[in-house]
Amino acid sequence: MSEQHETERKRMAGRVVEPGGWLGILGGGQLGRMTAMAARSMGIHTRVMDPEARCPASFVADEVVVGRWADAEAAARLAAGVGAVTLEIEQIGVEALARVASMAPLRPGVEPVRVIQDKALQKMWLAGQGFPVGGFRVARSGDEMVEAVQELGGNVFAKVARGGYDGRGQARLGTEVEPSEEAVRQAWAVLTGGAASDAAVVVEAALDLKLEISVMAARNPAGEVKSYPAARNHHERQILAWSVLPSGVDAELEAEAERLARGIAAGLGIEGLVCVEMFVTRDGRLLVNELAPRPHNSYHQSERGCATSQFEQLVRAACNLPLGSTELEQPAAIANLLGEVWLQAAGGRPEFARALAVPGVRLHLYEKQEPRAGRKMGHLSATGKSAEEALERVLEGYRRLG
């Protein structure tokens, strides 16, 4: 690298985006929408890139660039003239990320996203850095997957390394009896879709779980790191159904979970957010499950419960501003609203007024145009004097929708 290029890189790395400046967001889904709303409240303009012109963020962002995740030219149009770029989805092509990084500070950075967006790389990085993970193997062929399932005892989850989320790209094998070789090979074929030789599947040993938690950590370019209190999460069909702050875990486990999240943020050198999903096993182990380099569904209630929401925190980190307090000011919970809420409601119209009659409940819709099964259309949030009260309120609101 020439001296001129190195000087320019350092200048960009320290760039601060202040009110009146511009922030680019790769992705215009609901996370991009809520990030843009937080930026607007701070007087910062936003430009988003998304495959759909009428994406959820389009209704609140200043500008929209239409382009697919691997479209480096569209990514360059996003980055042109902005003070910094962040993201709300990790499936952005590495070439597009590199193009952005050559034009503006990319926060969280190319390398953290490259590692996290590939579950095989992610799991190997975690294990290699000494973070606690459950038993796993990476399979790069049907033969290797058969061997991995046998080595892990036959009771496993299999996840495609790239592209899967919210239960997509996953298979459960061996819940009652060890799967046959034929069943494993069939799962490989379904997961990889007949992909080329570079396909990979992460095979994970099934665990006896007590509960699932997550911790959000934030890191800005100056190296300041802060973690949020752990959230307790409940999934149905591999999709988050509800989440509550605080998690209710004991103080020792809470401290360890936050320590792990901060260590991962620092180890990756991430500039922005990283959500660390974790398992608590019945024998007391705390294990890292997966990472997300962006805002996360399990911290939507930070808008209601914490001094600084995850969305404002992302804007602060991406703009190289001081991080906000992560203190929990009041217990809060969220319940996801999937497309089924609309599809199963009489006349396709959920009873939102009945839900809003529950004390402390608020409605957050993403302006997605078409409800589909499994599609996140919005969420309910609630606060309470305790985590239990906040959770009961949001679930009562949810029950009243139908």
C-alpha positions, -999 to +999 in steps of 0.1 A: +000+000+000+014+034-010+019+061+017-009+082+001-033+053+003-023+045+039-028+081+049-063+081+032-072+048+050-063+063+084-082+094+076-113+074+067-109+051+098-112+081+121-141+098+103-169+111+125-204+115+111-222+144+129-258+157+126-264+168+090-241+141+077-250+109+058-250+073+069-253+044+043-271+012+053-267-020+034-301-035+036-335-019+038-355-044+059-370-038+093-336-035+110-325-009+084-359+009+089-355+012+127-318+022+123-328+049+099-355+061+123-328+063+151-305+082+127-332+107+118-338+115+154-301+124+157-303+146+126-283+122+104-295+115+068-297+079+055-293+061+022-302+024+020-295-003-005-320-031-010-333-053-038-367-038-034-375-002-040-404-002-016-385-020+012-395-013+049-367+013+052-378+032+021-406+049+040-383+066+064-348+068+047-338+098+026-327+078-004-329+042-017-305+025-040-319-006-056-295-035-059-289-071-050-266-081-021-238-090-045-241-059-067-208-041-062-219-012-085-250-006-065-230-008-033-207+019-047-236+041-054-247+037-018-212+046-005-207+077-028-205+108-006-217+093+027-197+097+059-198+060+068-217+027+059-231+001+081-254-029+075-286-046+087-280-080+070-249-100+068-255-117+034-238-089+015-213-101-011-176-097-001-168-079-033-196-054-026-183-050+009-148-044-003-160-018-028-178+001-001-147-001+022-126+015-005-149+045-006-161+051+030-156+037+065-174+003+065-185-003+100-185-033+111-157-040+086-152-065+058-134-092+077-159-096+106-187-099+082-168-124+060-163-146+090-198-143+104-217-148+072-202-182+067-214-205+096-184-228+091-159-200+093-178-185+122-178-217+142-142-225+135-132-189+145-150-192+178-134-225+186-100-213+175-102-182+197-111-204+227-148-194+231-170-222+244-190-240+217-209-272+216-196-302+196-196-296+159-181-308+126-179-291+092-189-313+063-180-305+027-195-336+011-222-361+017-195-386+029-182-361+054-217-354+067-223-391+073-191-393+092-198-361+112-233-373+122-218-406+134-190-389+154-215-366+171-237-395+183-264-393+156-286-367+173-277-334+155-287-302+139-273-296+104-271-260+091-260-249+056-229-227+060-241-198+039-275-182+035-297-199+060-316-180+087-348-182+108-349-219+105-343-220+067-313-241+056-315-264+086-323-300+092-329-319+125-316-355+124-318-384+149-344-371+174-355-407+183-332-431+165-298-426+148-305-416+112-296-439+083-268-431+059-294-426+032-313-401+054-281-381+061-272-380+024-307-369+015-304-341+041-271-330+025-287-329-009-316-308+004-294-284+024-269-278-004-294-279-033-269-296-055-244-268-051-209-270-064-179-285-045-175-254-022-208-262-004-205-268+034-228-278+062-221-273+099-232-304+119-238-297+156-245-321+184-279-317+199-277-303+235-299-306+266-309-270+269-322-251+300-328-219+281-315-196+253-301-161+259-284-135+238-261-106+246-257-075+224-222-059+224-212-026+207-178-014+198-169+019+182-138+027+161-120+041+191-122+006+207-148+014+233-169-017+240-202-020+259-226-049+264-263-050+271-279-071+298-287-106+286-321-112+270-340-145+275-354-159+242-381-184+232-381-199+197-409-217+178-400-235+146-365-220+148-379-184+147-379-161+177-414-159+192-407-137+222-378-122+241-375-104+275-351-082+294-337-089+319-331-126+313-334-137+349-302-157+349-280-155+380-254-128+384-224-150+378-239-163+345-249-128+335-214-115+340-198-144+321-223-140+291-215-103+289-178-110+292-180-134+263-199-110+241-174-081+247-145-105+240-160-116+207-166-079+197-130-070+205-116-102+190-134-097+157-124-060+157-160-052+148-171-016+146-208-016+152-229-043+169-225-080+174-253-101+189-241-133+205-267-160+208-259-185+236-272-217+251-274-225+288-274-263+292-290-282+320-256-291+334-247-254+337-225-248+307-227-215+288-220-221+250-219-197+221-244-206+194-243-180+166-233-144+159-250-116+140-230-084+131-260-061+132-291-052+153-310-083+164-346-094+169-340-102+205-331-066+214-360-048+198-372-043+234-341-022+241-361+007+226-384+005+256-362-008+284-327+005+279-311+039+282-299+036+246-317+014+220-297-010+199-306+011+168-293+043+183-262+024+195-255+012+160-258+048+147-234+060+174-209+032+166-211+036+128-207+074+130-177+071+154-196+088+182-194+079+219-214+048+228-246+053+249-254+038+282-267+002+280-283+004+315-317-014+318-341+013+330-372-009+331-381-045+322-393-049+287-404-077+263-413-082+226-434-107+207-429-112+170-458-108+146-453-132+117-474-134+086-496-161+102-512-134+124-527-118+092-534-151+074-553-166+103-572-134+113-608-129+103-608-110+070-570-108+072-573-080+098-556-086+132-574-069+162-546-044+169-569-021+189-576-050+214-538-056+217-532-019+224-557-019+252-533-039+273-513-015+296-478-009+284-482-025+250-471-008+218-474-018+181-445-017+157-452-025+120-427-027+093-449-017+063-442-049+044-468-052+017-476-089+017-480-112+047-465-146+042-461-176+066-429-171+086-424-135+074-417-110+101-443-083+097-439-064+130-437-069+167-455-059+199-435-045+228-444-040+265-429-028+297-436-038+333-425-036+369-408-070+364-397-092+335-426-115+342-451-086+340-436-072+308-437-107+292-473-114+303-485-081+290-469-086+255-482-121+253-517-110+264-515-084+236-505-111+212-534-134+222-559-106+217-549-101+180-568-132+168 
